[in-house]
């Protein structure tokens, strides 16, 4: 007995569904953007144009080094959890650009040492070192895998000696060897101003600066510092609040008492 019309219709629908599935790749099959080959030239051109009026240091080899740094970040980001998927395309226009905002409020002086606490993928510390190779800066992060990445980038870019410390900041403070050592401490998206002054402040020399990145809620954090008794003697004073002209955000700078 031959197949019924209903059975033939059913088989035809199954074949059509199979063909549709075969022609539509699943999420796992979708090709990923070739991140390492991304063209960063337009972003770098934009960056150089927007910082030009502000006398931001940018050594002659820095643009090429920033391009290599960005390519390495994208190539290893997923495996090492360096950037979110949303941030990856904006690595130059968001993360690198914001990092250079530090130079609006602080410039390296011969002989002084800086430290970047919670540097993560190298923001802002490694970017500052690339832009101004003469800067003496230590990079601190609690994740060893991120520190290994940073060390490999430092070597590949031939940046010379850049200490990279796989430590939590409280452990560095507890060791006692680096108390009062640093003229400038930078911290981007690490913690509140209260915890920054309380936890990181011992690393900064008297009169040194704590340079932090903050959003529109920075006035509330200043009030919290005052309420905690951390403004003035034994804590810090507000040195400046500077809006970064080329990206959203402010640089809040405190002076160690």
LUMTILO-284622 format. One record per residue (C-alpha): residue in three letters; x, y, z; residue number from 1. Coordinates in Angstrom, 3 decimals, always signed. Layout:
! LUMTILO-284622
<fifi><resn>ALA</resn><x>X</x><y>Y</y><z>Z</z><resi>NUM</resi></fifi>
...
END
This chain:
! LUMTILO-284622
<fifi><resn>UNK</resn><x>+0.000</x><y>+0.000</y><z>+0.000</z><resi>1</resi></fifi>
<fifi><resn>UNK</resn><x>+1.422</x><y>+3.402</y><z>-0.996</z><resi>2</resi></fifi>
<fifi><resn>UNK</resn><x>+1.840</x><y>+6.293</y><z>+1.391</z><resi>3</resi></fifi>
<fifi><resn>UNK</resn><x>-1.172</x><y>+8.432</y><z>+2.122</z><resi>4</resi></fifi>
<fifi><resn>UNK</resn><x>-1.332</x><y>+12.059</y><z>+1.068</z><resi>5</resi></fifi>
<fifi><resn>UNK</resn><x>-1.125</x><y>+13.092</y><z>+4.723</z><resi>6</resi></fifi>
<fifi><resn>UNK</resn><x>+2.031</x><y>+11.027</y><z>+5.278</z><resi>7</resi></fifi>
<fifi><resn>UNK</resn><x>+3.672</x><y>+12.503</y><z>+2.178</z><resi>8</resi></fifi>
<fifi><resn>UNK</resn><x>+2.818</x><y>+16.001</y><z>+3.346</z><resi>9</resi></fifi>
<fifi><resn>UNK</resn><x>+4.326</x><y>+15.274</y><z>+6.771</z><resi>10</resi></fifi>
<fifi><resn>UNK</resn><x>+7.537</x><y>+13.899</y><z>+5.264</z><resi>11</resi></fifi>
<fifi><resn>UNK</resn><x>+7.818</x><y>+16.951</y><z>+3.028</z><resi>12</resi></fifi>
<fifi><resn>UNK</resn><x>+7.518</x><y>+19.306</y><z>+6.009</z><resi>13</resi></fifi>
<fifi><resn>UNK</resn><x>+10.204</x><y>+17.356</y><z>+7.877</z><resi>14</resi></fifi>
<fifi><resn>UNK</resn><x>+12.566</x><y>+17.639</y><z>+4.879</z><resi>15</resi></fifi>
<fifi><resn>UNK</resn><x>+11.896</x><y>+21.380</y><z>+4.653</z><resi>16</resi></fifi>
<fifi><resn>UNK</resn><x>+12.616</x><y>+21.857</y><z>+8.342</z><resi>17</resi></fifi>
<fifi><resn>UNK</resn><x>+15.849</x><y>+19.896</y><z>+7.999</z><resi>18</resi></fifi>
<fifi><resn>UNK</resn><x>+16.907</x><y>+22.028</y><z>+5.034</z><resi>19</resi></fifi>
<fifi><resn>UNK</resn><x>+16.152</x><y>+25.211</y><z>+6.975</z><resi>20</resi></fifi>
<fifi><resn>UNK</resn><x>+18.154</x><y>+23.983</y><z>+9.935</z><resi>21</resi></fifi>
<fifi><resn>UNK</resn><x>+21.023</x><y>+23.039</y><z>+7.656</z><resi>22</resi></fifi>
<fifi><resn>UNK</resn><x>+21.082</x><y>+26.521</y><z>+6.087</z><resi>23</resi></fifi>
<fifi><resn>UNK</resn><x>+20.924</x><y>+28.399</y><z>+9.396</z><resi>24</resi></fifi>
<fifi><resn>UNK</resn><x>+23.975</x><y>+28.080</y><z>+11.616</z><resi>25</resi></fifi>
<fifi><resn>UNK</resn><x>+23.399</x><y>+27.662</y><z>+15.325</z><resi>26</resi></fifi>
<fifi><resn>UNK</resn><x>+24.842</x><y>+30.120</y><z>+17.884</z><resi>27</resi></fifi>
<fifi><resn>UNK</resn><x>+27.816</x><y>+27.800</y><z>+18.368</z><resi>28</resi></fifi>
<fifi><resn>UNK</resn><x>+28.438</x><y>+27.694</y><z>+14.605</z><resi>29</resi></fifi>
<fifi><resn>UNK</resn><x>+28.316</x><y>+31.444</y><z>+13.997</z><resi>30</resi></fifi>
<fifi><resn>UNK</resn><x>+31.732</x><y>+32.705</y><z>+12.946</z><resi>31</resi></fifi>
<fifi><resn>UNK</resn><x>+33.450</x><y>+35.020</y><z>+15.417</z><resi>32</resi></fifi>
<fifi><resn>UNK</resn><x>+34.872</x><y>+38.350</y><z>+14.396</z><resi>33</resi></fifi>
<fifi><resn>UNK</resn><x>+38.611</x><y>+37.990</y><z>+13.718</z><resi>34</resi></fifi>
<fifi><resn>UNK</resn><x>+39.583</x><y>+40.152</y><z>+16.682</z><resi>35</resi></fifi>
<fifi><resn>UNK</resn><x>+43.336</x><y>+40.095</y><z>+16.213</z><resi>36</resi></fifi>
<fifi><resn>UNK</resn><x>+42.944</x><y>+41.552</y><z>+12.733</z><resi>37</resi></fifi>
<fifi><resn>UNK</resn><x>+40.753</x><y>+44.481</y><z>+13.794</z><resi>38</resi></fifi>
<fifi><resn>UNK</resn><x>+41.742</x><y>+47.777</y><z>+12.192</z><resi>39</resi></fifi>
<fifi><resn>UNK</resn><x>+42.476</x><y>+50.221</y><z>+15.026</z><resi>40</resi></fifi>
<fifi><resn>UNK</resn><x>+43.824</x><y>+52.987</y><z>+12.813</z><resi>41</resi></fifi>
<fifi><resn>UNK</resn><x>+40.593</x><y>+55.075</y><z>+12.786</z><resi>42</resi></fifi>
<fifi><resn>UNK</resn><x>+40.306</x><y>+54.794</y><z>+16.568</z><resi>43</resi></fifi>
<fifi><resn>UNK</resn><x>+43.944</x><y>+55.775</y><z>+17.077</z><resi>44</resi></fifi>
<fifi><resn>UNK</resn><x>+43.559</x><y>+58.725</y><z>+14.714</z><resi>45</resi></fifi>
<fifi><resn>UNK</resn><x>+40.517</x><y>+59.853</y><z>+16.710</z><resi>46</resi></fifi>
<fifi><resn>UNK</resn><x>+42.435</x><y>+59.454</y><z>+19.975</z><resi>47</resi></fifi>
<fifi><resn>UNK</resn><x>+45.399</x><y>+61.534</y><z>+18.822</z><resi>48</resi></fifi>
<fifi><resn>UNK</resn><x>+43.060</x><y>+64.257</y><z>+17.562</z><resi>49</resi></fifi>
<fifi><resn>UNK</resn><x>+41.021</x><y>+64.571</y><z>+20.767</z><resi>50</resi></fifi>
<fifi><resn>UNK</resn><x>+43.998</x><y>+64.662</y><z>+23.146</z><resi>51</resi></fifi>
<fifi><resn>UNK</resn><x>+46.106</x><y>+67.013</y><z>+21.013</z><resi>52</resi></fifi>
<fifi><resn>UNK</resn><x>+44.775</x><y>+70.285</y><z>+22.566</z><resi>53</resi></fifi>
<fifi><resn>UNK</resn><x>+45.547</x><y>+69.083</y><z>+26.105</z><resi>54</resi></fifi>
<fifi><resn>UNK</resn><x>+49.313</x><y>+68.419</y><z>+25.964</z><resi>55</resi></fifi>
<fifi><resn>UNK</resn><x>+48.882</x><y>+64.742</y><z>+26.827</z><resi>56</resi></fifi>
<fifi><resn>UNK</resn><x>+52.244</x><y>+62.925</y><z>+26.599</z><resi>57</resi></fifi>
<fifi><resn>UNK</resn><x>+52.436</x><y>+60.580</y><z>+23.615</z><resi>58</resi></fifi>
<fifi><resn>UNK</resn><x>+55.867</x><y>+59.215</y><z>+22.748</z><resi>59</resi></fifi>
<fifi><resn>UNK</resn><x>+56.550</x><y>+58.679</y><z>+19.030</z><resi>60</resi></fifi>
<fifi><resn>UNK</resn><x>+56.265</x><y>+54.869</y><z>+19.235</z><resi>61</resi></fifi>
<fifi><resn>UNK</resn><x>+53.172</x><y>+54.969</y><z>+21.452</z><resi>62</resi></fifi>
<fifi><resn>UNK</resn><x>+50.438</x><y>+54.760</y><z>+18.766</z><resi>63</resi></fifi>
<fifi><resn>UNK</resn><x>+51.973</x><y>+51.631</y><z>+17.230</z><resi>64</resi></fifi>
<fifi><resn>UNK</resn><x>+52.437</x><y>+50.106</y><z>+20.684</z><resi>65</resi></fifi>
<fifi><resn>UNK</resn><x>+48.842</x><y>+50.915</y><z>+21.637</z><resi>66</resi></fifi>
<fifi><resn>UNK</resn><x>+47.673</x><y>+49.146</y><z>+18.485</z><resi>67</resi></fifi>
<fifi><resn>UNK</resn><x>+49.629</x><y>+46.001</y><z>+19.404</z><resi>68</resi></fifi>
<fifi><resn>UNK</resn><x>+48.351</x><y>+46.206</y><z>+22.992</z><resi>69</resi></fifi>
<fifi><resn>UNK</resn><x>+44.738</x><y>+46.469</y><z>+21.792</z><resi>70</resi></fifi>
<fifi><resn>UNK</resn><x>+45.186</x><y>+43.541</y><z>+19.411</z><resi>71</resi></fifi>
<fifi><resn>UNK</resn><x>+46.634</x><y>+41.376</y><z>+22.172</z><resi>72</resi></fifi>
<fifi><resn>UNK</resn><x>+43.784</x><y>+42.344</y><z>+24.479</z><resi>73</resi></fifi>
<fifi><resn>UNK</resn><x>+41.151</x><y>+41.277</y><z>+21.982</z><resi>74</resi></fifi>
<fifi><resn>UNK</resn><x>+42.998</x><y>+38.099</y><z>+21.085</z><resi>75</resi></fifi>
<fifi><resn>UNK</resn><x>+43.184</x><y>+36.921</y><z>+24.702</z><resi>76</resi></fifi>
<fifi><resn>UNK</resn><x>+40.232</x><y>+38.675</y><z>+26.286</z><resi>77</resi></fifi>
<fifi><resn>UNK</resn><x>+37.787</x><y>+35.757</y><z>+26.406</z><resi>78</resi></fifi>
<fifi><resn>UNK</resn><x>+40.281</x><y>+33.292</y><z>+27.845</z><resi>79</resi></fifi>
<fifi><resn>UNK</resn><x>+41.591</x><y>+35.670</y><z>+30.515</z><resi>80</resi></fifi>
<fifi><resn>UNK</resn><x>+38.414</x><y>+37.669</y><z>+31.185</z><resi>81</resi></fifi>
<fifi><resn>UNK</resn><x>+40.096</x><y>+40.964</y><z>+30.307</z><resi>82</resi></fifi>
<fifi><resn>UNK</resn><x>+37.201</x><y>+42.817</y><z>+28.653</z><resi>83</resi></fifi>
<fifi><resn>UNK</resn><x>+33.462</x><y>+42.350</y><z>+28.357</z><resi>84</resi></fifi>
<fifi><resn>UNK</resn><x>+32.074</x><y>+41.577</y><z>+24.894</z><resi>85</resi></fifi>
<fifi><resn>UNK</resn><x>+30.356</x><y>+44.978</y><z>+24.877</z><resi>86</resi></fifi>
<fifi><resn>UNK</resn><x>+33.584</x><y>+46.828</y><z>+25.688</z><resi>87</resi></fifi>
<fifi><resn>UNK</resn><x>+35.877</x><y>+44.963</y><z>+23.305</z><resi>88</resi></fifi>
<fifi><resn>UNK</resn><x>+35.115</x><y>+47.098</y><z>+20.216</z><resi>89</resi></fifi>
<fifi><resn>UNK</resn><x>+35.646</x><y>+50.260</y><z>+22.307</z><resi>90</resi></fifi>
<fifi><resn>UNK</resn><x>+39.026</x><y>+49.380</y><z>+23.762</z><resi>91</resi></fifi>
<fifi><resn>UNK</resn><x>+40.728</x><y>+52.476</y><z>+22.298</z><resi>92</resi></fifi>
<fifi><resn>UNK</resn><x>+37.860</x><y>+54.972</y><z>+22.437</z><resi>93</resi></fifi>
<fifi><resn>UNK</resn><x>+36.766</x><y>+53.992</y><z>+25.946</z><resi>94</resi></fifi>
<fifi><resn>UNK</resn><x>+39.467</x><y>+52.308</y><z>+28.018</z><resi>95</resi></fifi>
<fifi><resn>UNK</resn><x>+42.666</x><y>+53.697</y><z>+26.497</z><resi>96</resi></fifi>
<fifi><resn>UNK</resn><x>+41.159</x><y>+57.166</y><z>+26.086</z><resi>97</resi></fifi>
<fifi><resn>UNK</resn><x>+39.938</x><y>+57.290</y><z>+29.685</z><resi>98</resi></fifi>
<fifi><resn>UNK</resn><x>+43.295</x><y>+56.082</y><z>+30.980</z><resi>99</resi></fifi>
<fifi><resn>UNK</resn><x>+45.093</x><y>+58.999</y><z>+29.356</z><resi>100</resi></fifi>
<fifi><resn>UNK</resn><x>+42.882</x><y>+61.335</y><z>+31.391</z><resi>101</resi></fifi>
<fifi><resn>UNK</resn><x>+45.301</x><y>+60.799</y><z>+34.290</z><resi>102</resi></fifi>
<fifi><resn>UNK</resn><x>+47.771</x><y>+63.065</y><z>+32.486</z><resi>103</resi></fifi>
<fifi><resn>UNK</resn><x>+45.306</x><y>+65.940</y><z>+32.819</z><resi>104</resi></fifi>
<fifi><resn>UNK</resn><x>+46.063</x><y>+66.060</y><z>+36.539</z><resi>105</resi></fifi>
<fifi><resn>UNK</resn><x>+49.453</x><y>+64.394</y><z>+37.028</z><resi>106</resi></fifi>
<fifi><resn>UNK</resn><x>+52.678</x><y>+64.349</y><z>+35.022</z><resi>107</resi></fifi>
<fifi><resn>UNK</resn><x>+55.682</x><y>+62.156</y><z>+35.800</z><resi>108</resi></fifi>
<fifi><resn>UNK</resn><x>+58.575</x><y>+63.816</y><z>+37.580</z><resi>109</resi></fifi>
<fifi><resn>UNK</resn><x>+62.064</x><y>+62.367</y><z>+37.468</z><resi>110</resi></fifi>
<fifi><resn>UNK</resn><x>+62.727</x><y>+60.047</y><z>+40.358</z><resi>111</resi></fifi>
<fifi><resn>UNK</resn><x>+59.144</x><y>+59.634</y><z>+41.562</z><resi>112</resi></fifi>
<fifi><resn>UNK</resn><x>+57.309</x><y>+56.308</y><z>+41.502</z><resi>113</resi></fifi>
<fifi><resn>UNK</resn><x>+53.686</x><y>+55.589</y><z>+40.666</z><resi>114</resi></fifi>
<fifi><resn>UNK</resn><x>+51.500</x><y>+52.557</y><z>+41.362</z><resi>115</resi></fifi>
<fifi><resn>UNK</resn><x>+48.324</x><y>+51.410</y><z>+39.613</z><resi>116</resi></fifi>
<fifi><resn>UNK</resn><x>+46.145</x><y>+49.432</y><z>+42.020</z><resi>117</resi></fifi>
<fifi><resn>UNK</resn><x>+43.731</x><y>+46.880</y><z>+40.546</z><resi>118</resi></fifi>
<fifi><resn>UNK</resn><x>+45.187</x><y>+47.429</y><z>+37.088</z><resi>119</resi></fifi>
<fifi><resn>UNK</resn><x>+43.227</x><y>+44.548</y><z>+35.504</z><resi>120</resi></fifi>
<fifi><resn>UNK</resn><x>+43.986</x><y>+44.564</y><z>+31.789</z><resi>121</resi></fifi>
<fifi><resn>UNK</resn><x>+46.400</x><y>+47.475</y><z>+32.231</z><resi>122</resi></fifi>
<fifi><resn>UNK</resn><x>+44.046</x><y>+50.426</y><z>+32.664</z><resi>123</resi></fifi>
<fifi><resn>UNK</resn><x>+45.270</x><y>+52.996</y><z>+33.310</z><resi>124</resi></fifi>
<fifi><resn>UNK</resn><x>+48.778</x><y>+51.934</y><z>+34.331</z><resi>125</resi></fifi>
<fifi><resn>UNK</resn><x>+50.079</x><y>+50.142</y><z>+31.250</z><resi>126</resi></fifi>
<fifi><resn>UNK</resn><x>+48.536</x><y>+52.739</y><z>+28.924</z><resi>127</resi></fifi>
<fifi><resn>UNK</resn><x>+50.333</x><y>+55.500</y><z>+30.847</z><resi>128</resi></fifi>
<fifi><resn>UNK</resn><x>+53.620</x><y>+53.613</y><z>+30.551</z><resi>129</resi></fifi>
<fifi><resn>UNK</resn><x>+53.136</x><y>+53.147</y><z>+26.798</z><resi>130</resi></fifi>
<fifi><resn>UNK</resn><x>+52.393</x><y>+56.849</y><z>+26.315</z><resi>131</resi></fifi>
<fifi><resn>UNK</resn><x>+55.266</x><y>+57.974</y><z>+28.567</z><resi>132</resi></fifi>
<fifi><resn>UNK</resn><x>+57.972</x><y>+55.260</y><z>+28.667</z><resi>133</resi></fifi>
<fifi><resn>UNK</resn><x>+60.010</x><y>+57.208</y><z>+31.195</z><resi>134</resi></fifi>
<fifi><resn>UNK</resn><x>+57.281</x><y>+56.760</y><z>+33.808</z><resi>135</resi></fifi>
<fifi><resn>UNK</resn><x>+58.293</x><y>+54.517</y><z>+36.716</z><resi>136</resi></fifi>
<fifi><resn>UNK</resn><x>+55.105</x><y>+52.641</y><z>+37.532</z><resi>137</resi></fifi>
<fifi><resn>UNK</resn><x>+54.228</x><y>+49.413</y><z>+39.329</z><resi>138</resi></fifi>
<fifi><resn>UNK</resn><x>+51.160</x><y>+47.437</y><z>+38.240</z><resi>139</resi></fifi>
<fifi><resn>UNK</resn><x>+49.247</x><y>+45.632</y><z>+40.977</z><resi>140</resi></fifi>
<fifi><resn>UNK</resn><x>+46.474</x><y>+43.081</y><z>+40.459</z><resi>141</resi></fifi>
<fifi><resn>UNK</resn><x>+45.229</x><y>+40.158</y><z>+42.520</z><resi>142</resi></fifi>
<fifi><resn>UNK</resn><x>+44.692</x><y>+37.856</y><z>+39.500</z><resi>143</resi></fifi>
<fifi><resn>UNK</resn><x>+47.882</x><y>+36.056</y><z>+38.518</z><resi>144</resi></fifi>
<fifi><resn>UNK</resn><x>+46.628</x><y>+35.262</y><z>+35.007</z><resi>145</resi></fifi>
<fifi><resn>UNK</resn><x>+46.128</x><y>+38.959</y><z>+34.293</z><resi>146</resi></fifi>
<fifi><resn>UNK</resn><x>+49.582</x><y>+39.723</y><z>+35.651</z><resi>147</resi></fifi>
<fifi><resn>UNK</resn><x>+51.123</x><y>+37.116</y><z>+33.336</z><resi>148</resi></fifi>
<fifi><resn>UNK</resn><x>+49.320</x><y>+38.761</y><z>+30.411</z><resi>149</resi></fifi>
<fifi><resn>UNK</resn><x>+50.655</x><y>+42.188</y><z>+31.410</z><resi>150</resi></fifi>
<fifi><resn>UNK</resn><x>+54.195</x><y>+40.862</y><z>+31.737</z><resi>151</resi></fifi>
<fifi><resn>UNK</resn><x>+54.008</x><y>+39.350</y><z>+28.259</z><resi>152</resi></fifi>
<fifi><resn>UNK</resn><x>+52.796</x><y>+42.650</y><z>+26.772</z><resi>153</resi></fifi>
<fifi><resn>UNK</resn><x>+55.560</x><y>+44.580</y><z>+28.553</z><resi>154</resi></fifi>
<fifi><resn>UNK</resn><x>+58.116</x><y>+42.226</y><z>+26.997</z><resi>155</resi></fifi>
<fifi><resn>UNK</resn><x>+56.596</x><y>+42.271</y><z>+23.511</z><resi>156</resi></fifi>
<fifi><resn>UNK</resn><x>+56.466</x><y>+46.085</y><z>+23.508</z><resi>157</resi></fifi>
<fifi><resn>UNK</resn><x>+60.006</x><y>+46.368</y><z>+24.891</z><resi>158</resi></fifi>
<fifi><resn>UNK</resn><x>+58.903</x><y>+48.737</y><z>+27.653</z><resi>159</resi></fifi>
<fifi><resn>UNK</resn><x>+61.812</x><y>+47.955</y><z>+29.933</z><resi>160</resi></fifi>
<fifi><resn>UNK</resn><x>+61.385</x><y>+47.359</y><z>+33.651</z><resi>161</resi></fifi>
<fifi><resn>UNK</resn><x>+57.744</x><y>+47.440</y><z>+34.736</z><resi>162</resi></fifi>
<fifi><resn>UNK</resn><x>+57.122</x><y>+45.639</y><z>+38.054</z><resi>163</resi></fifi>
<fifi><resn>UNK</resn><x>+53.911</x><y>+43.598</y><z>+37.895</z><resi>164</resi></fifi>
<fifi><resn>UNK</resn><x>+52.801</x><y>+42.341</y><z>+41.297</z><resi>165</resi></fifi>
<fifi><resn>UNK</resn><x>+50.181</x><y>+39.537</y><z>+41.630</z><resi>166</resi></fifi>
<fifi><resn>UNK</resn><x>+48.989</x><y>+40.689</y><z>+45.042</z><resi>167</resi></fifi>
<fifi><resn>UNK</resn><x>+45.944</x><y>+42.022</y><z>+46.817</z><resi>168</resi></fifi>
<fifi><resn>UNK</resn><x>+46.564</x><y>+45.570</y><z>+47.962</z><resi>169</resi></fifi>
<fifi><resn>UNK</resn><x>+45.934</x><y>+44.701</y><z>+51.614</z><resi>170</resi></fifi>
<fifi><resn>UNK</resn><x>+48.707</x><y>+42.109</y><z>+51.415</z><resi>171</resi></fifi>
<fifi><resn>UNK</resn><x>+51.094</x><y>+44.668</y><z>+49.961</z><resi>172</resi></fifi>
<fifi><resn>UNK</resn><x>+50.229</x><y>+47.104</y><z>+52.757</z><resi>173</resi></fifi>
<fifi><resn>UNK</resn><x>+50.615</x><y>+44.360</y><z>+55.399</z><resi>174</resi></fifi>
<fifi><resn>UNK</resn><x>+54.154</x><y>+43.585</y><z>+54.188</z><resi>175</resi></fifi>
<fifi><resn>UNK</resn><x>+55.119</x><y>+47.127</y><z>+55.140</z><resi>176</resi></fifi>
<fifi><resn>UNK</resn><x>+57.958</x><y>+47.432</y><z>+52.619</z><resi>177</resi></fifi>
<fifi><resn>UNK</resn><x>+56.235</x><y>+49.937</y><z>+50.336</z><resi>178</resi></fifi>
<fifi><resn>UNK</resn><x>+54.443</x><y>+52.195</y><z>+52.812</z><resi>179</resi></fifi>
<fifi><resn>UNK</resn><x>+54.785</x><y>+55.848</y><z>+51.829</z><resi>180</resi></fifi>
<fifi><resn>UNK</resn><x>+56.770</x><y>+54.925</y><z>+48.722</z><resi>181</resi></fifi>
<fifi><resn>UNK</resn><x>+54.602</x><y>+56.209</y><z>+45.861</z><resi>182</resi></fifi>
<fifi><resn>UNK</resn><x>+54.093</x><y>+59.781</y><z>+44.700</z><resi>183</resi></fifi>
<fifi><resn>UNK</resn><x>+50.978</x><y>+58.898</y><z>+42.692</z><resi>184</resi></fifi>
<fifi><resn>UNK</resn><x>+48.499</x><y>+56.052</y><z>+43.127</z><resi>185</resi></fifi>
<fifi><resn>UNK</resn><x>+45.931</x><y>+55.443</y><z>+40.391</z><resi>186</resi></fifi>
<fifi><resn>UNK</resn><x>+42.792</x><y>+53.354</y><z>+40.784</z><resi>187</resi></fifi>
<fifi><resn>UNK</resn><x>+40.149</x><y>+52.923</y><z>+38.105</z><resi>188</resi></fifi>
<fifi><resn>UNK</resn><x>+36.783</x><y>+51.328</y><z>+38.985</z><resi>189</resi></fifi>
<fifi><resn>UNK</resn><x>+38.240</x><y>+49.534</y><z>+41.989</z><resi>190</resi></fifi>
<fifi><resn>UNK</resn><x>+36.311</x><y>+50.671</y><z>+45.067</z><resi>191</resi></fifi>
<fifi><resn>UNK</resn><x>+34.839</x><y>+53.689</y><z>+46.857</z><resi>192</resi></fifi>
<fifi><resn>UNK</resn><x>+36.857</x><y>+56.732</y><z>+47.852</z><resi>193</resi></fifi>
<fifi><resn>UNK</resn><x>+36.472</x><y>+55.761</y><z>+51.502</z><resi>194</resi></fifi>
<fifi><resn>UNK</resn><x>+37.992</x><y>+52.334</y><z>+50.905</z><resi>195</resi></fifi>
<fifi><resn>UNK</resn><x>+40.604</x><y>+53.804</y><z>+48.566</z><resi>196</resi></fifi>
<fifi><resn>UNK</resn><x>+41.898</x><y>+56.244</y><z>+51.184</z><resi>197</resi></fifi>
<fifi><resn>UNK</resn><x>+41.594</x><y>+53.782</y><z>+54.025</z><resi>198</resi></fifi>
<fifi><resn>UNK</resn><x>+43.019</x><y>+50.754</y><z>+52.233</z><resi>199</resi></fifi>
<fifi><resn>UNK</resn><x>+45.409</x><y>+52.201</y><z>+49.635</z><resi>200</resi></fifi>
<fifi><resn>UNK</resn><x>+46.422</x><y>+55.477</y><z>+51.284</z><resi>201</resi></fifi>
<fifi><resn>UNK</resn><x>+49.287</x><y>+53.983</y><z>+53.351</z><resi>202</resi></fifi>
<fifi><resn>UNK</resn><x>+51.196</x><y>+53.306</y><z>+50.102</z><resi>203</resi></fifi>
<fifi><resn>UNK</resn><x>+51.237</x><y>+57.018</y><z>+49.206</z><resi>204</resi></fifi>
<fifi><resn>UNK</resn><x>+53.840</x><y>+59.428</y><z>+50.534</z><resi>205</resi></fifi>
<fifi><resn>UNK</resn><x>+52.695</x><y>+62.535</y><z>+52.438</z><resi>206</resi></fifi>
<fifi><resn>UNK</resn><x>+51.749</x><y>+65.141</y><z>+49.855</z><resi>207</resi></fifi>
<fifi><resn>UNK</resn><x>+51.356</x><y>+62.443</y><z>+47.197</z><resi>208</resi></fifi>
<fifi><resn>UNK</resn><x>+48.231</x><y>+62.052</y><z>+45.101</z><resi>209</resi></fifi>
<fifi><resn>UNK</resn><x>+45.498</x><y>+59.462</y><z>+44.807</z><resi>210</resi></fifi>
<fifi><resn>UNK</resn><x>+44.009</x><y>+59.652</y><z>+41.296</z><resi>211</resi></fifi>
<fifi><resn>UNK</resn><x>+40.661</x><y>+57.927</y><z>+40.828</z><resi>212</resi></fifi>
<fifi><resn>UNK</resn><x>+38.019</x><y>+57.623</y><z>+38.106</z><resi>213</resi></fifi>
<fifi><resn>UNK</resn><x>+34.456</x><y>+58.476</y><z>+39.084</z><resi>214</resi></fifi>
<fifi><resn>UNK</resn><x>+31.039</x><y>+58.960</y><z>+37.535</z><resi>215</resi></fifi>
<fifi><resn>UNK</resn><x>+28.398</x><y>+61.566</y><z>+38.360</z><resi>216</resi></fifi>
<fifi><resn>UNK</resn><x>+28.069</x><y>+60.278</y><z>+41.937</z><resi>217</resi></fifi>
<fifi><resn>UNK</resn><x>+31.474</x><y>+61.626</y><z>+43.002</z><resi>218</resi></fifi>
<fifi><resn>UNK</resn><x>+30.031</x><y>+64.389</y><z>+45.295</z><resi>219</resi></fifi>
<fifi><resn>UNK</resn><x>+28.356</x><y>+61.725</y><z>+47.446</z><resi>220</resi></fifi>
<fifi><resn>UNK</resn><x>+31.668</x><y>+59.901</y><z>+47.779</z><resi>221</resi></fifi>
<fifi><resn>UNK</resn><x>+33.359</x><y>+63.093</y><z>+48.967</z><resi>222</resi></fifi>
<fifi><resn>UNK</resn><x>+30.617</x><y>+63.488</y><z>+51.594</z><resi>223</resi></fifi>
<fifi><resn>UNK</resn><x>+31.175</x><y>+59.869</y><z>+52.647</z><resi>224</resi></fifi>
<fifi><resn>UNK</resn><x>+34.896</x><y>+60.609</y><z>+53.088</z><resi>225</resi></fifi>
<fifi><resn>UNK</resn><x>+34.048</x><y>+63.539</y><z>+55.341</z><resi>226</resi></fifi>
<fifi><resn>UNK</resn><x>+31.543</x><y>+61.472</y><z>+57.335</z><resi>227</resi></fifi>
<fifi><resn>UNK</resn><x>+34.184</x><y>+58.771</y><z>+57.842</z><resi>228</resi></fifi>
<fifi><resn>UNK</resn><x>+36.652</x><y>+61.306</y><z>+59.198</z><resi>229</resi></fifi>
<fifi><resn>UNK</resn><x>+39.090</x><y>+60.695</y><z>+56.361</z><resi>230</resi></fifi>
<fifi><resn>UNK</resn><x>+39.316</x><y>+64.278</y><z>+55.110</z><resi>231</resi></fifi>
<fifi><resn>UNK</resn><x>+42.086</x><y>+66.356</y><z>+56.627</z><resi>232</resi></fifi>
<fifi><resn>UNK</resn><x>+44.783</x><y>+65.280</y><z>+59.050</z><resi>233</resi></fifi>
<fifi><resn>UNK</resn><x>+45.483</x><y>+61.576</y><z>+58.880</z><resi>234</resi></fifi>
<fifi><resn>UNK</resn><x>+43.564</x><y>+61.129</y><z>+55.642</z><resi>235</resi></fifi>
<fifi><resn>UNK</resn><x>+43.402</x><y>+63.171</y><z>+52.464</z><resi>236</resi></fifi>
<fifi><resn>UNK</resn><x>+42.186</x><y>+66.461</y><z>+51.063</z><resi>237</resi></fifi>
<fifi><resn>UNK</resn><x>+40.357</x><y>+67.098</y><z>+47.810</z><resi>238</resi></fifi>
<fifi><resn>UNK</resn><x>+42.898</x><y>+68.315</y><z>+45.275</z><resi>239</resi></fifi>
<fifi><resn>UNK</resn><x>+40.761</x><y>+68.570</y><z>+42.134</z><resi>240</resi></fifi>
<fifi><resn>UNK</resn><x>+37.810</x><y>+67.185</y><z>+40.181</z><resi>241</resi></fifi>
<fifi><resn>UNK</resn><x>+38.458</x><y>+67.170</y><z>+36.446</z><resi>242</resi></fifi>
<fifi><resn>UNK</resn><x>+36.006</x><y>+66.157</y><z>+33.745</z><resi>243</resi></fifi>
<fifi><resn>UNK</resn><x>+37.675</x><y>+64.120</y><z>+31.006</z><resi>244</resi></fifi>
<fifi><resn>UNK</resn><x>+36.804</x><y>+66.080</y><z>+27.823</z><resi>245</resi></fifi>
<fifi><resn>UNK</resn><x>+36.876</x><y>+63.177</y><z>+25.368</z><resi>246</resi></fifi>
<fifi><resn>UNK</resn><x>+35.032</x><y>+60.443</y><z>+27.327</z><resi>247</resi></fifi>
<fifi><resn>UNK</resn><x>+32.357</x><y>+60.313</y><z>+30.008</z><resi>248</resi></fifi>
<fifi><resn>UNK</resn><x>+33.695</x><y>+60.503</y><z>+33.549</z><resi>249</resi></fifi>
<fifi><resn>UNK</resn><x>+35.704</x><y>+62.531</y><z>+36.028</z><resi>250</resi></fifi>
<fifi><resn>UNK</resn><x>+39.156</x><y>+62.302</y><z>+37.548</z><resi>251</resi></fifi>
<fifi><resn>UNK</resn><x>+38.905</x><y>+62.872</y><z>+41.297</z><resi>252</resi></fifi>
<fifi><resn>UNK</resn><x>+42.322</x><y>+63.634</y><z>+42.769</z><resi>253</resi></fifi>
<fifi><resn>UNK</resn><x>+43.027</x><y>+63.509</y><z>+46.503</z><resi>254</resi></fifi>
<fifi><resn>UNK</resn><x>+46.142</x><y>+64.791</y><z>+48.224</z><resi>255</resi></fifi>
<fifi><resn>UNK</resn><x>+47.567</x><y>+62.589</y><z>+50.980</z><resi>256</resi></fifi>
<fifi><resn>UNK</resn><x>+47.776</x><y>+64.456</y><z>+54.274</z><resi>257</resi></fifi>
END
